[in-house]
Amino acid sequence: MTTDIRATPPAGAADQAAGARVVDHLAAALAEAGVRLVFGVGGANIEDLYDALGRAGGRPRTVVAKHEFSAVTMADGYARTTGRLGVVAATSGGGAMNLLPGLAEAYASRVPVLALVGQPPTALDGLGAFQDSSGRAGSLDAHRLFAPVSRFCARVERPDDLPRLLAEAMAAARSHPRGPAVLLLPKDVQQAALSPVRQTPPPARAPGYRTPPMRPDRAAERLRGAARVLVIAGEGVAAAGAKQELAELTARSGAWVAVTPDAKDVFDNADQHFAGVAGVMGHPNVLDCLRRAELCLLVGTRLPVLARGGLESALAATPVICIDPEPPFVPCLPDGHLSGDLRDTLRHLADRLPADVRPAPGHAGPVPLAPPPPAAGRLSHTEALAAVADALPPDAHVFVDAGNTGASAIHRLPATRGGRFVVAVGMGGMGYTFGAGIGAALATGQRTYVLAGDGSFFMHGMEVHTALEYGAPVTFVILNNNAHAMCATREQLFLGASHPASLFLPSDIAAGAAGLFPTLAVTRAATGPQLRQALLRGNTAGGPVLVAVDVDPAEIPPFLPFQTAAGPVPADHEETDHERCTVHAG
C-alpha cells in the first residue's frame, strides 16, 4: 500500500553489511524491508544469494519450489494476502525463462513482486557462457526479455550499484501501477564486496498517481444526485486495503455493489447491497441493476472484457466514474477519472454523503444460473462447490484456477468474510493456484483452499510436495473431469466437435498422490457429503490435504459465450457418453 512505500530500505543491518558481499547486503535489505519469505529454485548463478539468506538466520526464510513459475505465483499469493512485497529468486537460463509467465500475471494484475535473477559472470558475457543472456555477440538479451513484464528492470553491472538499484526496484514494484520489478544479478557481482562508503539513497519515488482530472467533490455531487447507483468493485479495493471504505460508501449511498471476477472478496456477499459478479462469469442481476442505474461507479478496476462482457450496451447508456490509478477501458464522463489514493478518495466521497444508512433499491440479488442436470456417477460443479461452501472456514483464503472449475467457482461459491478470494485473470495461466495458495498459506498461517481441475493439476500439481515440505495449511480440491474440458466445450460449441486431444484417459489423482506422498492426507470423494466430510477433516489438519472428486466433463460452465451458444436444455435431454464428446447446458 502507498503508506509502506520507501525510497530505500531503512538504515540498519544493510548499511552494516557494506564491505561484505553484495548478496549479504541484499539479504539484509530484504529483511529490513519486512520481507519474511523468499520463494524460488536454486542454481549455480543464484546460489550465492541463497547462501547469504541461509547465513542470515532465516530472515527472510527461503521456500524452494518445484518450478520457477510456481515460485513466482507463491510470491504473488504472498503479496495478495499480506499487502507486502513478494520476492522470488531464480538462476539463469531455463530457470529465468520459467519466471516469465508468472511475472506476466503479476504485471497484468498489478501485484508487487521483486524477481532476483542470477546471470553468468560478466567476464564471460558474449563469449559463449552457458546460459549467457547478456545480449552480447548474438546471445539472448535478458533485459529486453524481462522489461515488458516488469515496471522496472535493471542489470546490476557493478557491486556498488546494488543498493541504489534495489531501492529503485522495490519502490517501483509498490508504486502505482504496482507490478513486478526485476534485478539481473551476474554471479561475480553477487560475490563481490561492497564499498564501505555509505550509499547515497535515490530521491523518493512518487506513488505514481496522476493529478485527478475530476475533483472528488464533483463526484460526490453526482453520487448525491443519483437515486440508483451501481458500484462495480475490483481487485484494487483489496490491494489498497479499502474494503471498509467501500462498505461505508455503499451504506451511505444506498448503491448496489457488483464485483469483478477477481474481486469477489472485496464486499460482503451476503449484504443486501450485493448484486453479484459482473461480466462473463457473472449474475444476470448485475445487468438488470446497471440498466436501472443513473450512475455507475468503478472502484479499483479498469473493467476489462471479462468483467464487462454482456454489459457493454448498458454501460454505454450510463454515466461512468472511475476510481483507479489507471484510466478505465470503457468511456467515462469527461471529468470522470479519479486517480488519487483509492482509500482516501472513498473516504472523501463517503464524508460528503449523509451519514444515514440507506438500503439498496430492490433487486433480485446474485441468483446463480440453474444447475445442470446430474450425470451418472459424477458430481456436477454445483454439487461439489456446495460442499466446499459448507466446509470453508470463515477466514479461509480461496484460490481458484482457470477453466470450468474457475468459471463455476466465480459464479457459485461465496467468498469467505475473513480471507481472500483470488482468481488470476491477468493472464489466466493454468496451475497458478498451486504456488499462489502455498505462498498465501505460509505467509498468513490461514487455511487456504486451492480449487483446480485435473488439467491444472497435471501442469503444476507437484507443488503439493512443496506444501508437504513446509507444512503449509493448504487444502487442494481437485475436480477431475479427465479433460481440458473448457477447451473441449469450446470445440464442441464453436467447431462442431471436441478434439480428441482435449479428452484424457481416466486418471485416479487421489491414488497417485497417495502413492507419491505417503504422509499426505488424501481422499477420493464420490458424493457431496463425502466431499464435505473430507474437507471438514482437512480443516483440522496442521498441514496440507488433497481431496479429489470426479465431475462431469460435459457440463457447460456458467460462462456467457458458452451459455449463449448452447441455448436452453431440452426438457427430454439425456446425458450421453463422455467418449461421444457431447455437452449439455446448465
N, C-alpha and C positions, 0 to 999 in steps of 0.2 A: 504494500500500500504506500501511498505517496509520503506518509509521515515517516516511513522507515528508510527512505532513500538517503544514501550517504554518498558524497563525492569520493571519499576514500575511507578505508577501514580506520577505526579509531586507533589512537596511539596505544601501544602496549607491546605484546609479545612479538608482533610482526616487526616492529621497529628494533626490538632487541635482537631479532634474527638477522639484522643487517650484518653482512660479513659472513654469514652462514650460506648454505646453498640456496639457490633460487627456490627450490621446492620446499625447503624449510620455511622460508618466508611465506610462500603460498599457503602451506598448511596452516600456519599461524593466523594468516589474514582471514582465511575461511572461518576458522573458529571464532575469531573476534567479530566477524560479521553475523554470527548467530547460526551458521550452517552446522547442523548436527549429524547429517548423513551425506556421504559422497557415494554415488552409485556408479558402477562401471564394470569393465572387464580389463584385466591386466594385459601386459605385453612388454616387449623389450624397450619400446620407446616411451613408455609411461611408468615403468617400474620404479623409477626414482621418486616420483610423486607418491606412489603407494608406500614406498619405504619411509618417506617423510611423514606421511599420515600415520603409519604404524608407530614411528618413534614419538609422535605427538601424544601417545597415550589414549587413543580413541576419541580425540576431539579434533576434527569430526571422525565419526566411525565410518568405516568402509563397508559397503554391501556389494558383493560380487555377483553379477547376474550371469545368466547362461548366454545372453546375446546382447549386443550393444543397443539394438532397437529397444529392447525391454529395459535396459539401463536408463535410456533417455525417458521412457514412459514412467519409470519409477521416480525419477526426478520431477517429472510432470505431475504425477499424483501427489508427491510430497508437497510441491508448490501449491497445487489447487486446494489441498486440505489444510495447509498451515498459513498460507499467505506469505511464506518465506521463499527465498531464492532456492531453487532446486539445482543441484550440481551433479554432473556426470563427467567421468574421466575415462578415456579410452586411448588405445595405442593407434599407431599409424596404419596405413594400408587398408585392408579389409575391415579392420575394427573401426577406423574412421569412417569408411563408406557406410557402414551399418548404422551410424548415427543419423544419417540424413533424413530418413522418413519420420523418425521421432521428432527431430528438430523442426521439420516442416509442420507437423501437427502443433507443436508449441508456438510456432510463428503464427500460423493461421488462427489459433485460439487465444493468442496473446497471453501465454504462460511464461513467467520469468524463469529461465533455465540458463545456467552457465555451463558450457561444454569446454573441457580442458583436453586438448587433443595432442598426443605425442607425435613427433616428427623425427625423421632420421637426423643425425648430426649435420650441422651446417657445412662442415668441411667436405661432405660428400654430395652437396647439392649439385645437381646436373652432371654427376659423374657415375650414374648408373647404380646408385644406392638401392638396396632392397626397400621397396615401398616409398621411393622418392616421390614426393608431391610438392616439391619446391616451385614447380613451374618452369624450371630452367632446363635447357637442352632438350626440349620436347617432352619433359615429364609432366604428369598431371599437376595442375595448379590447385592445391587445397584451398587457398584463399578465395579463388574465383568460384570454387565449388560450394563453399560454406556461406559466402556473403549473401546470396539470395534467400537463404533460410535463417537469417540472423539479423538482429537490429544493430549488431556491432561485431566485426570480425577483424582480428589483427594477428599477425605473426610476430612473436617476440624474438627479435633478431639479436638483442644484446641483453645480458643479465640485468643491467640497471634500468632497462625499460619495463621490467615486470611490474613494479609497484604502481606505476602510472597507468599502464595498460589494464592491469587487473581492476583498478579503481574505476576506470572508464567503462570497462566491460560490465561490472556489477551495477553501475549506475544506469547504463543503457538498458540492461535487462529489466530493471524495475521502474524505468521511466515510461511515460505514455507515448505511443502504444507499447505495452510490455511485450516481451518475447525473448528469444534466445540471444545469448552473446557467446562468441567463440574465440578462444585463445589457442593458437597453434604454437606448440612448445617443442622446439628442437631438443634432442636429448642432451647435447653438450651445453645448451643454455640452462636446462634444468639442473645440471650438475655443477654449474659454475657458481662461484661465490659472488655475493652482492657487495657492492662498495659499502664501506662503513659510513659513508656520508648520508645524512638524513635526506630522504627523497622529498622533493617539493610536491605537495599534493596538487592535482589539477584543479582548475576552477570548478565550482559546483555546477553540476548539470541540472538544468531546469527540468521540472517534471514532464514537460512536453505538451502541456495544454496550450491550445490556441486561445487567443483573446475571443471571448464569446461574442459572436455576431448578434446574439439576441440577449437582452438583459433578462435575468430571472424574474424581475418584477413584471415584465410584459408577458412572460409565460404564465405567471401566477394570475394575471388578469384574465388570460384566456381560460385557465382552469376554473376560475370563479364564475366565468360567464357560460360555461358549458354544463348543461343538465345531465348529460350522459357522456362519460369519458371511458375509453378503453386504454389501459396501460398494457403494453407488451414489454415484459421484462426479460433481460438476457443474462448471460453468464457474467457479464461485467458487474452486476449487482453483487454476486458472491465474491468476485475478485476484489472488489472495493470494500468488502465488509459492510455493505449498506442494506442488509435485509431489514433491519429495524426501521431505518429511514424510509424504505419503500412501504413498509406496513403502516407507518404513521401518515404518510402522504395519502395512501389508499383510504385509510379510515376517515380522514378529513375531507377528501374529495368525493367519497362515495363511488369511486371508479370500479369498473370491472378490471380484473387483472388476468391476463394471459401470460404464458411463459414460452420462451423459445425451447426447442427440443433439448438443448444442452443446459437448461436452467430450471429444471423442474423443482429444484430445492430452494429457489430464492423467495418463494411465497408459500404460505401455508395452504396445502392442497385441500384442506377441509374448511377453509374460511369461506364465508358466504360471498365474498367478493371474487373468489377464484372462478375464472371462466373456463380454464383448461389450457391445453397445449396448442400453440399456433403452428400452422404450416402443414406440411405433407404427412406428418405422422400424428396430427392433432385431432381436436374435437370439433364437431360441427358447430357447437355453441359459440365458438370464438368468431366465426364468420357472422353469425346472427348478431352478436354484440357489436361487432365492427360496423355492420350495416346500420345499426341504431345509434351509433356513437356520433356526437357532434365534434369530438376531438380525439385523436389517437396520440398517446404519449409513449415514445420508445425510450426505454431506460436500460442502459448498459448493453445495447445491441445495435448493430448496423442493419439488422433484419436481412440476412442472406436468404437465398432461394429456399432452403429447407424450412426456414421459419416463416416465409411469406407465401409459399405455394398454396394456391386456391384462394388467396386473399387479395390478389392484385387489383381486381376491379373495384372492390370496396375501399382499398387503400387510396386509389386514385380519386375517389369521391369524398375523401375525408381529410380535413386539415391534420397535418402531422407535425409534431415537435419531437426532436430527438435530443436526449441527454447521453452523450457518449464522447470519448476523446476523439473519435474519428467520425467523419460525416456518414450519414446513412446511405444505404444502397437504393432507397426509394425517395421520391421527391418529397420535400417537406416545405413548410412555409418559408417564404423568402428570408425571414429572420428566425427560422425555427431550429437552429442547431446550437445547443448549449454544450460547449466542450470543456467546461471547467470541472473541478473536482466533483465526482458524482455524489458523494455523501453530502458535501456542503450544499450542492445545488438542490438535492432533495430536501434537506433541512430548510433551506431558504424558501422553497415553494410551500412546504407544509406550514411554516411560520406565518405565511401570508394568506392562509385559508382559515375559516372559522374553526375553532377548537373542538366543536361538537363532532361526535362520531356519526357519520352518515352511512346508512346501509346502501348497498348497491341496488340499482333498479332490478326488478325481477328478471330472472334468466334461468335457462334450463340447467346450467352447471355443466361440469365436464363429463357428460354421459358418453361412455365409450360406444363404439360400433358393436353391433350384435355379434356374439361369438360364433365361430364356425361350427358346423355340425361335427360331432365326435367321430374319430377314426378308430376302428377296432384295434385294440392292443397298444394304442399310443395316446398320450395326453395331448391336448391342444396347448398352445402357449397360454391361452386364457386360464386354463385349469392350473398349469404349472405356476404362473405368476400369482394366482390367487393364493397358492400355498406359500409362496415366497412372502407375499404381503402379510400373511398371518404370522410368519415366523420372524420377520425382521425386528431386531431390537430397535428401540426408539432413537438411539444415537448412532445407528449403523451407517457407514458410508456405502453407497451403491455405485459400482462402476459397470456400465452397460456397453457391451461390444457391438460391433457392426452386424448388419444382416437382419434376418427375420426376427431374431431374438431382440435386437436393438429396437426395431420398429414397434414390436409388441410391448416391450417394457416401457418405452416412452409413452405409449398410448394408454396402457392399462395399469401400470404399477405406480401407486402413490409414493412420493418422496417421504423419507422419514423427517422428523422435525429437528433432530439433533445431528444430522450428518449430511454429507454432500451426496448429490445425485449427479454423476458425471458421465457425459457421453462425448466422445471425441469426434465432433463433427467437422473440425477444421479440415482434416484430410480423410477422416473416416477409415483409417487403416485397421484391418482385421488383426486381432491379437493384442491390441493396445491395452486392454484391461488387465492382462495378467501381470505386467510390470507395474502399471499405474496403481492397481489395487494393493500390491505389495508395498509400494512406496508410501501410500496413504496409511496403511495399517502400521508400518514400522514408525512412521512419523507421529502418529496420534495415539497408538495403542488401542484404537477403537475397532471393534469387529467390522470387517469390510467384506461386502458381498461382491463377487465378480460373476456377472451373468454373461455367458458366452455360448455360442454354438460350437458344434464339432469342428467346423472349418477353422474357426479362430483358435480352438484348442490345438489343432494339428500344426498351426503356424508357430505359436509361442507358448503352448501349454506346459513345456518343460520348465518354465519358471516356477511351477509347483515345487520343484526341487529347491529353488532359492527360498521359497516360503518356509519349507521344512528346515533348511539350514539355519535360518534366522528366527524361527519360531513366530512368524508373522501370523496374526489372528485373521486369516482370510478364509472365507467360505467360497469355494469355487463351485458354481452351479453350472453344469454343462448340459445344455439342451440339445440332444443329439438327434438329428433327422437324417443322418447318413447322406448328406448332400451339401453342396453350396446352394442352398435352397432359394435364396433371393435371386441368384443367377438363373437357376432352373425356372423359377417363376417368370422372370423377365423373358426368357427364351420362349417359354410356353405361350405367354400372352402376346408378345410382340413379334415373334418369329415363327410361331406355329408349332414348335416342338422344343422340348428341352434337349440340350446337347448331352449325349451320354456321359461326357467327362464331368458334368456337374453333379452327377449322381454316383455315390460311392458304394463300394461293397460294405456290408454291415460291419460295424465295429462295436466292441464292448469296452468303452473307455474306462468304466469303473474297474473291470477286471485287469485291464492293462495298467492303470495307475496303482492298483493294489499290488500287482506283481513287481512293478518298478520300485515302489516306495513302501516297504513293509510296515513302517511306523506311521504312515498316513492313514487317518480315519477316512474310509471310503464307503459309500453306499450307492447301490443302484436302486432307484425308486421306480416302481411301476404304476403307482397311483398317486393322486393328490395327497391323501392322508399319509402315505408312506414318505412322500417328499417333505411334507410339513414336519413330521416327527424327526426325520433325519436332520433337517435344518435346526430344529429346536435343540437337538442333542449337540449339534455343532456349535451353537451359541455359547455353550458352557465349556467348550474345549479351550485349552490355552494356546493352541497353535492352529495350523491350517487344517481344513477338512475339504473333501471333494464329494459332491453328490452329482451323479449323472442320471438323466431321465430321458427316455425315448419320446420324441414328439413327432408330430405329423409333418412329413416333408411336403405334402401337397397343400398345406394350409396357406392361404393368401394373407399376408400380414396387413395390419391397418396402415397402409402406405398409399396415399391418394392416387398416384398413377396406376397402381395395380387394381385398386378398388374400382376406379373408373373404367379400366379396360375389361375387367372381369364381369361387371354388371351384376344384377341380382342373382341369387341362388334359386334355381328351380325348386318348386315345392317337393317334387319327387326325386330330388337329387340323391344319388347313391355314390358312396366312396368307391373309387376304383384303385387298382393296384399301383403301388409306387413305381413298379417297373414299366407301367404304361405311360408314365410321365405326364399324367393329367393333374389338374389342380381344381380345387373348389374354392368358392369365395365365401368370405365371412362378413 
